Amino acid sequence: MTAPLRIGIAGLGVVGASVVKFLQENADAMAARSERRLEIVAVSARKREAERGVDLSAYAWEDNPLALAQRDDCDIVVELIGGEDGVAKDLVEAALQSGKQVVTANKALLARHGGALARLAEQQGVNLFFEAAVGGAMPCVELLRDGMIAGRAHGLRAVLNGTSNHILTSMERGLEYDQALAQARTEGYAEADSALDVGGWDSAHKLALLTTLCFGELPDLSSIHVEGIEELTREDFAVADELGYRIRLLGVATLLQDRRVFRAVYPCLLPRSTGLARIYGARNAVEVLDDWAEKVLIEGTGAGGQATATAVASDLVQIARGGVHAPFGIPSRLLRQASAVAMESRYGAYYLRFRVTDKPGTLAALTGKFAEHGLSVSSVRQRRRERENDEVPLYVTIHDTDEATVRHALSEIQKESFCTAAPMLLRIETD
């Protein structure tokens, strides 16, 4: 058997400790798969004395994680610190410049600096692997980088954030948003500060990487339209259910005829029959539309120490098997600059929530405004009567049209005296 590959791990939080435990418990199985042993030689974290539930006594300790990049006995640096800049970025750059292989779970870092880091890895002739950055135990990066190399993807939809999906599943069962968020925190699915999750930005980081793998454009967060789930109510879920839909936070990317890529993260209504609508709790899923493979759906546990550790381990085995791969599947010099596509260009159906005065003629006035803008109403729902302040909620679905027209109509309707609050818009995705 070839000489062992020696590993340095930076970051020993839940994920880092799980990676150490996984490598300790599965050393023989990993060696059998790669015909090369993988051995931890050094670790680094902010607090040396913290209790992590794993034995670190056999490994050298580095107070400064950057020292891992300079160790002669370290072949691979595993970066599990997190953050798009700072020490995580410095470590990955230093490791690559030193000719070391790098494995990272840092989607924020790659979404911001992935192009430059990929170029550096290719210049140095080393691997930069990041299976753990998207979807936890779900091997979607390998699928898109290698498994679908013969075809051409033209569409992608994905549930990419376990925290948000857990909250949406709870709201589907009758909880309001604040209650569902509190429950997710109690059960360990949401951090105290969950803004990146519920605001859609964690999904956007992951979508930036997936679209690069699918469509060959450099990672670019600025080209992604991002919306979160904070404005949803349990009534939206009840109405969606009556209409045959479920609500999910999706990352969506579509290759347009002019070769530009439409990219967005937003909550939307999905027909109950679709695979993505049946993704519950903290699970993730990616659905890819490909010219040759048609529709491919991959699902798995999207977060947590154990799930992420298995993804890190799969990258380590890939490195141990030998060979150097372009981080995004094709050489970085061939990656195109991303170009933003306006959200207003989206064409499809829409769900709208209004709060209006409860007076005769209000519904006629509202539908009249739709007619003025050439919008065709599919359904109108009023689930309950709220007599306080003489206001009621109305739920309207609109047949396929462009978003610019819908938004212009909403801006005009909001000015009407019968409209007592800003309307809320959700897209409806088809199967």
N, C-alpha and C positions, 0 to 999 in steps of 0.2 A: 504493500500500500504506500502511496506517495506520502511525503512528509506532511504533518498536520498543518492546517490553516489556523493561524492564531488571530484571536479576535479581541478588540478593545471595545468596551461598551460605555457610552456616555449618556447619563440619565438613568436613574434607578428608581423612578416612580412606579406606578402600578404596572405599566408596560415593561419598563426595563427589568424589574424584578421578575416578571413573568417570563421574559426572554431568558434570563439566567436560569431559572428553574427548568424551562423547557429544554435548554441545551444540556443541563445536567442529567435530566431524566431520559433524554432521547438520543444521547450521543451515539450509541451503537446503531440505532436505526438510521440516523442521518449518515453515518459513515458507510453503511451498507448501500444507501442510495447513491452516494457520490464517490465511493471508493477512496475517501479521504476523510480523516477525522477533523472535526471542528472543535477547537479548544479555546476557552476564554483565558487570556493572560493578564488583562488589566481592566479596571473599571474606574468610573469617575462620577461623582455627584456632588451636590452642594453640601449635604450634611452627611458626614461619614458615620456618625453615631446613630442615625435613624434606624428604627426597626423595620425590616423589609420582609421578614419571613423566609429568607433564603440565606444560605451560608456563602459568604464572600471571602472567607479566610484564606482560600488558596490563590487569590488573585492579587496582583499589585494594585495599590490604590494611588490614583492621581488626583490631587486636589484641583488641578487645572486641567480641564478636559482637552485643551489644545496639546497637552503633552502626549496624548495618545497618537497624534499624527506624527510625532517625532520618534516614537519608540521603534527600535530596530526589530524587536520581537513581535511586532503587530502587523499583520497582513491586511486585516479588514477592520475598518472603524464603523461601528453601529451607532448612529446618532439618534437618540430618543429624548433629546432635551426639549425640542419644540420652539416655536417662534420663527417669524420670517426673517429676522435679522439677528444681530448680537452674536453671542457665543456659538449658537447653532450654525449660523452661516459661516462664521470664522473657522469653525472646526471642519465643516465639510470641505471648504475651500483648501484649508491647510492639508487635509488628508489626501485630497485629489492631487494637489501639487507635489506631495511627497510620494506619489505613485501608489497609494493604497486604495484598495477597493472600498466602496462606501455603500452601506445599506442605511436607509432612513425611513422613518414613518412620518416625516414632516411635510404635510401637504401645503401648509402656508408658505414655507420656504421655497418649495418647488413651484408653486403657483406664481410667486413673485420673481424668482431668480432661476427658474428651471432651464431656460435657454442658455444662460451663461454657464451654469454648472454642467449642463450636458456637453457644451463645447470644451470645457476644461477636462472633463472625464475622457472625452475622445482624444484630445491632444495628448493626454498622459497614457492613453492605452489601457484604461482601467474601467471597471463597471461602476455605475451609479444606479442602484436598484431601489425601488420604492413601492413594492407590492403593499406594504402595510400602511401606506399613505391614503389609500382609497378602499373602503369597504371591509376593513378588518380581515376576517378569514375568507372572504369571497375573492377568489383569484381572478379579478377582472383585469388587472394590469397585464398579467401574463397572457390572458386571452386576447386582449386587443393588440399587444405588442407582437406576439408570436403566433397565437392560435388562429387568427383571422387574417393572416398576412396575404393570402391569395385573393381575397375579395376586396370590395370597396364599400366601406360603411357610408350610408347616406342619412342615417338618423340614429339618435340615441336619446333614451329617456331613463331616468334613474331616481330611485329613492336612496339618498346618500347620507342622511343624518339620522342616527338611531334615536337621539333625544327627541327631535321633532316628531318622528314617526310614533314614538311611544306616547307623546302628548296627544297627537291626532287620534290615535287608537282609543285613548281614554275619553276624548271628547265624543267620539263616535258612540261610546257607551253611555253618554249622558252627562259628563262633567263639563263645567265651564272651563275656559282657558286657564284661569288662575288656579283652579282646583287641580287640573291635570298637570300643570307645571309643578305645583307643590308635591303632588304624588310622585312625579318623576324624580324630584330631588330626594324625597324620603326613601325611594327604592334604589337610589344610587345611579339613576340614568341621566341626571342633569346636575351640572355644577351649580354652585351658588351664583356665579355669573354665567348665565347661559345665553348671553346676547348673540354670540357667534352662531350658536346652534339654531335658536328660534328665529333669528333675523335672516337666516339663509346663507350667511357668509361661509360657514363650514362647508356646506354643499357647493358653494361657488368655487372654493379652493379645489375641491375634488373634481368638479366639472371642468375646470381649466385644464387639469391633467388628462382627463378622459378625452376631451375634444382634441388635444394635441396628439394623443395616441390614435384617435379615429381619423382625423382629418388633416394632420400634418401642419397645423398652425402653431406657432409659438404660444406657450402659456401666457394669457393676458387677462387679468381680472377686470380691467377697465372695459373690456368688450362684453361683459356679462351683465345683463339686467338682473337685479336681485331684489326679491321681496320675501318677507317672512310670514309667520303664521299668527302674529300677535293680535290681529284684528278679527280673527275668526270667533264665532259664537257657537254654542251647542245647537242653536236653531238652524244655523247653516248646515250642520250635519243632518239634522232631522229632515230638512227640506231636500237635501241631496239624496238621502235615502228614499224618500217618497218618489223621487225622479229616477231612481235606479242607479245612483252614483255613490262613490266614496270620495273623500277628500284626502289628498296626499300632497306633500311638498316634493315637487319634482325638479330635477335638473334636466333641462331639455336642450338638445343641440340638433340642428338640421342643416344639411348641406344644400345650399340653394343652387339654382341653375347657373348663376354667374360665379359659382365656386366660393362665394362668401359663406360664412357659417353663422346662422342665427343661434345665439346662446342666451339662456335665461334660467333663473331659479325662481319658482313661484308656487304657491299653493293652487291646486286646481281640482276640478271634478273629473273623476275617471269612471267609466262604466264598471259596474261591479264584476263583470265577466272578465276583465283584463287581469293579467298576471300581476301587474304592479299594484292594482287595487287590493289584492289579497296578501300584501306584505304588511304584517302586523308587528306591533311592539317595536323593539329596538333593532329589528332586522333591516338589512339593506338589499337592494336588487338593482341590477343594470340590465336594460333591454336594448339590444343593438339591432338595427335593420341593416342588412348587408345584401349586396347584389347577388351573391352566390349562396350564402348560408341562410338567406331570408331573415327570419326573426330568431334571435338568440336571447334567452333570458337566463341570467345567473343570479342566484340568491344566496345569502349567507348571513351569519352574525356580523354585524357591522362595527362593533366597538367592544371595548373591554380588554383587559390584560391578556387573557388566554387567546382570544381570537386574534389580536394583533401580534402576539408572539408567534403564532403559527405562520403568519404571513412573513415576518422577519426570518423565521427559520427556512421558509421555502426559498427566499432570496439567497440565503447563505448556502444552501444546497446547490442552487444554480451556479453560484460562483465556484464552489468546490468542484463541480463537474468540468469546469474549464471553459475557455472562450470569452470573448469580449463582445458585448452587445451595445448598440446605440441605445442610450437610456429611453428614448421615445420611439424606438423601433426603426427609424430612419435617421441618417446622419443629420446633425443639427444644422449644417449648412443648407440642407434642403427644406428645412421648416420655414413656412411662409409667415410673414407678419399677419397677425390677426386684424380683422377689420370689423368694427362694431356695426351691427344691423339694428336699426331702430325697432323698439318694441311695437311701435304703431303700425309696422308693416305686417305683423302677425295676422293671419287669416284663420278664422275658426268661430266656434260658438262661445257664448258668454253667459255667465250667471251674474245677476245684479241684485244687490240688496238695497232697498230704500226705506227711509222712515218718512212718512207723509202724514198730513192732517186727515183725520177720520171724518170727512164731510162728503156729501153727495157730489158727484162729478169729478172727484180726485182721480179715480182710476181712468176715466175717459180722458182727462187732461194729460195724464202720464202717457197713455198709449198714443195719444195724439202727437205728443212730442217725438215719440219713436217714429211715427209715420212721417213726420216732417223731415226726418233725417234718413228715410229710406230703410229703417230697421224693421225686420220682421220678428214679431214676438212669438215665441214657441209656447210659453206657459207663464201663468201668473199664480202665485200662491200667497195666501194670508193665513198663517197657522194659528194665530191667537190675536185676541183683541186687547190692546193695551189702552185702557180708557184714560189713564193719567195724561193730562195735557192734550187730550183728544188726538193722540198720535197712534199710528199703527205701522208695523213693519210689512213691507211688500217684497216678495221674492220673484224675480222675473228672469226668464231665460230667453236668449236671443239666438236666432238662427245664424248660420255662418256669415261673417262679414269681416272687414278689416278693423283692427283695433283703433285706428285713427278716427274712424267714423263713430265708434262707440264712445270713445273718450270725448269727442266734440259734443255728442248728444248729452252726455252726463254733465259736462260743464254748463250747458244751457239749462238742463233740468234743475241743477242745483240752485239756479237763480230764481226759480219759480217759488211763489209763496207757499205752495202746498208741500214743498220739499223742506223738511225740518232738520236734516243732517246730511253730511256729505255721503253720497252713494258709495257702495263698496263693490268692486269688480273682481270676479274670479274667472279664469279661463276654463273652458270645458275641452278636455282632450278626448279624442276618439280612440277606438281600439286599433 
